[in-house]
Amino acid sequence: MTHRVQVCHRRIFWALCLVTLAISSTTVSAQSPPNVVIIFMDDMGYADIGPFGGDKSLTPNLNRMADEGRRFTDFYVSQAVCSASRTSLLTGCYNVRVGIQGALGPASKEGIHADEVTLGELCQQQNYATACFGKWHLGSQTQFLPLQNGFDEYFGLPYSNDMWPFHPEVMDLPIEERLKRWPHLPLIDGNAIVNAQMTGDDQKLLTTQYTARAVSFIDRNASRPFFLYLAHSMVHVPLFVSDKFDGKSGKGLFSDVIMEVDWSVGQVLEALKRNKVDQNTLVIFTSDNGPWLSYGDHAGSADPLREGKGTMFDGGCRVPFLARWPGKIPANSSCSEPAMTIDILPTVAHLIGAELPMHPIDGKNIWPLLAGVEGAKSPQDAYYFYWGHNLHAVRSGQWKLHLPHDYRTLSGRPGGTGGIPAKYDAGKIELSLFDLKSDPGESMNVADEHPEVVARLQILAKSIQTELGEGKQRGMGQRNVGTIDKSNTKSQ
């Protein structure tokens, strides 16, 4: 064989090797997209868990998540109330863009519109198994439930666990009167009601049941990519805990509930490890808003932040956030760049290779922040905080501007006891600028010292009001909320 032929054969050989390697790499990548687990709490305050200043003895598994992952100190929800917040997480949009406000009640005829693309649907693009276990709250009519909106499996409550006739506040009324306020609370499996009248004893089992479903889902789908959305009903009032954790903390019911939630996190992490998918799973833990402070000893803490749920001060809309993905997210690390739940959908799309929705969304990919890329900054110029249809605040960098608005407050008084809330006062704030870097409690108005910052944030505020509306004025970019009619049914 001549030298020239030998050289030619060697070149062909190495070319084939490179092609084989490329095909192999592509195949491995295609077969091994990351699993995604989102554990979403209800009314958990910024300081309710060990990694954010809470009692570390209550949260060993969340402490471990922080040790093995990344803690975001300035992570936000779009609005400090149930349905609005969950809408933003699952659509990547400010809730005002898609028309869902507040906390949808059992009688509501509204819900997520069929044209919106949820995180579940995004993952289904890539042949992910998808499941939602826990509180839904994007509409309780069948067309709005998870199975019609991107999830293969669902088990949980269609709305908040206090929307029932056995709240401590109304127990002195005849049952007939209570049922006029709230119907019986249903438990749903798939699209079917499996318990039409939840009792207190039934609610004690919810955290355990949600966790068992989550673990089973991981066990059954470990050989394929999956998205698990575990949306706990706790620590929303009324508080319930299983017998195995009742009194275990020695520090009261709220601490018992925190312990059980932490146990649930541990069960999920153990299932990932047992199924050998731990190294290929992004796990996110966060909350839908801050603590419901009027409930006092049945509520958590947002310390050192101002106010709580129902306000757009940071105590209401800044929440604990942990992210863990061994080898991909730096261990025992922290990020102080602002980020929000709207950013999770585009980040997941980036990680799994899914196409973003054709319609506008508000979130942006924050993977560089999660991955700890040196010098990474928030991809957003600003985050906007609506309450109802009105813009209350704008955050850009270290600055947060509050527009004049009313808000609820306890005025420094303690909350209620035993599940009975204290009454709020009416507060009012004028145009105010806060430097959150030095003043996270939003206590010192520095608007007069930084007129150029105020002017810049006011321009941003005007821009988003044009896009998303203000008061009764509809925004150019607002879309219709889902309503009960045949035209709002997803094609099957």
N, C-alpha and C positions, 0 to 999 in steps of 0.2 A: 504494500500500500504506500503510495507516495506521501510525502510530507504535506503537500497541499490538500490531499484527500483527508488525511488524518486531522488536519486543522479544521477542515470543513465539518467533519463528523463531531469533533469536540464542540464546535460552535452550535451545531444542531442539538447536541446532548444538553448543553447548558441552557439553551433557549427553551427546550422542553421542560427542564427542571424549574426554570423561572415561571413558565406558564402553569405548571402543576402547583407550584408554591402559591401563585396568585389565586388560582382556583380554590386551593385548600383554604387560604386565608379568607376569601370571600365566603366560602361555605361555612366556616366557623363563625364568622361575623353574622351571617344570615341566620344561623341556628342558635346564636347565643346573644340575642338582644337582652338588655337588662330587664328583670322583673321590677315592678314598681309597687310599693306598699305605702299608702297614706293613712296614718292614724290621726283622726280628726276629733278633737275633744269639743265639748259643749260648755261654754262659760268658764273655761279654765283661765285663771288670771296669770299675768306675767310672772309673778313670784310664787306660783303654787307648787313648783317642782324644784328639786335640789339644784339642778344646773343653773337656775335663775334666781337663787337666793332663798328657795323654800327649804323645808326640813329634809335633808339628805337621807335621813334614816328611813323615810317613807318611800323613797324612789330609787332603789338600787339599780333597777333595770334602765331607767332613764338616765341615771348617773353614768351607767355603762355606755349608753348611746352617745352621751356627750364625750366620754373618754375616748371612744372609738370613732367619733365622727366630728361634726362641725356644728357649732352653736351660732345662730344669728341673733344678735342683740337688738336689731332694729327691724324686725319683721312685722308686717301689717296685714290686716284684713281690710276689705274695701268699705265695709259698714259694720258697725258693732251690734248686729242683731242677726238672728238665725238664718232665715231664708235668703236674705240679701247676701250674707257672707258666703253661704254654701253655693249660691249661684255663681259668684265670682271665681271660687275655687274650681268649679267644674266646667266653666265656659271660657275662662281666661279673659273675661270682660268685667268692667264695672257693672254692678247690678242695675244701675240706672240706664245703662245702654240697652239691656235686654228686658227691662220693664218689671222686674221683680223687686218689691219693696217689703221691708219689715219682716214680720213672721206670719206666714200664711196660716190661717186657721182652718179648722175642719170644714167649715161651710164655704170656703173660698172656691170660686169657679175659675181661678187662674192658676198658672203653673208655667213650667219651662216650655217655650215654644218648640214645635217640632223641627223648625229650621236651625235651631241652635245645635252646635256640635259640642258634646260633653267629652270629658276626659275618657270616659268609657268608650265612646264611639271612636275617638282618636286611636285608642289602643286596639279596638276591633279591626281597624284598617290593616293592622299588622298581624292579624290572626292571634291576638292575645285572648286568653281566657280572662273574663272580667267578673267581678263580684262586688256588691255593696251590702255590707252588714251593719245595721244600726239605724240611726236617724237619717231620714231623707230630706224632707221639708222643702221640696221644689214643686209642690202640688200633690194633693192626696187623691185626686181622681185617677182612675186607671191609666189614662193616656199620658199622665205626667210621671208615673212611677218608674223606677229604675229599669225594668225589663223592656220598656218602650224607649229608653234613652241611653242605650249603650252598655247595659249590664246583663250578663248571662244568668246571674243568680242574685236574689235579694231576700233578706230576712231582716225585719226590724219594724220600727214605728214610722208612720208616714209624716209625723210632725213632733213637736216637743212633748215631753212626758208630763208637763203640767197642764196640758190641754185636755183635761179629764175632770169628772165631777167629784173627785176625792182630794182636791187640794186642801191643805190645812186651813186656808183662809175661809173656805165655804162649808166646812163640815158641820157648822151649827145650823145650816139651812136644811129644810126638807129635801129629799132626793129629787122630788119633782122640780123644785126651784133650781137645784144644781144642774139638772139636765137641760134646763133652758139656757144655761150659760155655756156648758160644754157637753157634748155627747160622750158616750163611753169611748175609751181609748182602744183602738184595734191594734193587734199584732199581725203583720202580714208576712207571708212566705210566698215568694214569687209575686203573683197578682192576687192571691187568695187570702182572705182574712182567716187566720187559724185560731185566733182568740178575739172575740168581738168585745169582750168586757174585761180589760186588764185590771187586776187588783194590785194592791201594794205588795202582796206576796209574789205576784207575777213579776213586778218590776224589780224585785230583789234579785231575780235570776238573769236579768238582761245582760249585764256585763259578762257573765259566765257563758251565756248562750251565744252572744256575738263572737266571743273569743273562740268557742268551740267550732263555730261555723268557719271562722277565719283559718284556724289550724287545719280543719278538714279540707278547705279549698286549696291551701298550699300543698297538703299531702297528695291531693288528687291531680294537681296540675304542675308538679315539680318538673316534669319532663317537657314542658312547653312554656313559652313566656306567659306571664300573668300580671294582671293589675288588680290589686286588692285595695278597696276603699272601706276602711273600718272606722265608722263614724259613731262613736260612743254617745249614748244618751246622757251620761254623766259628764261633768259634775253639775249639770243643770238641776235646779230644784223642781220637784221635791226629791231629796237625796234618798237613794236606796243602795244597800250593800248586801251581798250574800252572807249567809250564816258563817261561812269560813273566814270572813273578814270583819264581821260584826264585833266591835269592841277591841279588835286586835291592836290598833295603834295605841290605845290608852289615852288618846288625845281628842276624842270626840268623833262624831259621825263623818264630818267632812274629811278628816284625816284617814278614817277607815276607807272611804271611797277612793281617795288618792292612792292608797296602798293597793286596792283591788285593780285600779286602772294600770298601775305600774306592773302588777302581776300579769295582766293581760299583754302588755308590751313584751314582757319576758317570754310568755308563751309563743308569741309570734316569732321572736328572734330565735327561740329554740327550734321551732318548726323549720325555719329557713336553714339552720345549721344541720338539723337531722336529715333534711332532704338534700344536703350538699349544694344548696343554691345561695347560701349566705354571701359568697364572694361576688355574686352577680345580681344583687338585689339592692336597689335604692330604697331605703326606708326613711320616710318623713314623718315627724311627729309635730303637730301644732294644734291650734284651737280656733274656733269660729269667732270668738271675741273675748273681751276681758270679763272680770267677775261681776256678778249681779249684786252689787254692794248693799242694796237695801235688805238683803237676806242675812246680813251680819254673820253669825256663827255658822250658817249654812252656805256661805259664800267664801270665795278665795280672796287673794290679795294681788293688787297690781303694783305694789311698792317697788320703786319710788315714783311711779307714774301717777298722773293726776286723773281722778274720777275713775269710771268703770263702764261696764256695758250700758249701751243706750246713749253714749256720748262719743264724740269724735276727738276728745282729748286722748292722749296716748294710753291712758289706763283702760280705755274702751276698745281701741283699735290696734294697739301693739301687743303682740302675743308671743308666748314662748315658741321657739322653732328649733328643732334638731333634725339633722340629716346624717345618715350613715350609709356608706357603701365602701367596705374594706378595699383598700388599694386604689380607689378612685377619689374618695373624699378624704382629705388629710385628717388624721386622728388628733383628738384633743386640741382642736383649733377653733377659732372664733372669727366671725365676720361682723363688722359694724356698719357695713354699707346698707342703706335702706333697700328693702325688697318687699314683695306683697304676694298674696295668694294668686292674683291674676297672672303672675309670672310662671306658675308651675306648669300650666298646660303647654305653653311654647317650649319650655325647658324639656318636658317629657317628649314632645314631638321631635326635638333635636336629638335626644338620646336614642329613640327607637326608630328614627327615620320615617316618621309619619308626616303626612302633608297637613299643613295648617288649614283651618277653615277658609273658605273663599271670602266670607264676609269679614269686616274689620274686627279685630280683637284688640284689647288694651295691653295685655301682658307681653313681656319680652323675655328672651332666653337669658337665664341667670346662671347657666352652667359654669362660666368662669368664676363666679363668686362661690358656688358650691365646691368646685374643684380646688379652690384656693390658689388660683392663678395670681402670681405676684403682680401687684398694681391694678388688679381688676376693680372696676368701678361699677356702680349701678348703671344699667343700660337706660334707665328712665330719667328724663329731665326733671320730672316731678311726679309725686303721687297725690291723688285727689281724694278728699274725704267728704262724701255727701251724707246727710242725714235726711231720709225721705227724699224729697225732690230738690232740696236746697244744699248748695255747696257750703260746707262749714270751714274747711281748712285745706291748705296746700302744703306739702312738704317737698323741699328741694335741697339736697345735701344736708347740711346741719340745721337748716332753717325750717321753721314751720309757722305759717301765717294763718291765723284764725280770722275769718270774716265775722262781722257782727252777727251774733245768733243767740237764741235762748238755749238752755240746756238744763237737765235735771241734776240735782246734787243733794247730798245729805248735809251739806254745810258744816262738815267736820263732826257731825253727830254719828254715833255708832249705828249699825244696822240692827235688824230685828233678831229675834232668837227663836229656836225651835221650829224653823220653817215658816214663821210669820214675818212678812217684810215690814220695815219701817217706811214711813211716807217720805217721799222726796220733796224738796223745795224747788222753786223755779229760780234758776240762775241766769245771768246774762253776761256775755263778754262782748266788748267792743273790738274794733280792729286791733289785733295784737300780734306781735312777732316774738317768737321764742327761739333761742339758740339751744337746740336739743343736745348739743355736744357738752355744754357746760351746765345746762339747766333741763334735764330730762323730765322734771316735774312740772314744766310749763308754768313757772311761778313768777318770772321776771319779764315783763313786757319791754322789749328793747327796740320797738318800732321807731322811736324818735332818734335813736342812735344810728340806725341803719335805714335811712329813707330809700336808698337805692335798691336794697334788697326787697323792701316792701313794694316798691314800684314794679320790680321784675316779677315778683310773685303775683301781683295783681293782674299783670298782663297774662300770665299763665292761667289765672283763674277765669278771666274773661274768655280766653280761648276754649277752655273746657266747658264753660257754660254755653257757649255757642254750639259745641259739639254734642253735649249730653243734656243740655237744658238747665233751667233754673226756675223753681216754683212751677207756675202753670205754663211757662213758656217751653214748648217742646224743642229738644235739640235736633240739629241736622242729622246726627248720627244715631239717634235712638231707634230701636226696633220694637215691634209689637210684642207684648207678653202673650203667652199661650192662653187660650180660652177654650171652654168646652164647646167645640163644634166639629163637624166632620172634616172641615178644611184644615184642622190643626192635628190631624192624625198622621203619624209617620207611615210612609209606604212600607209594606211588609215584604 
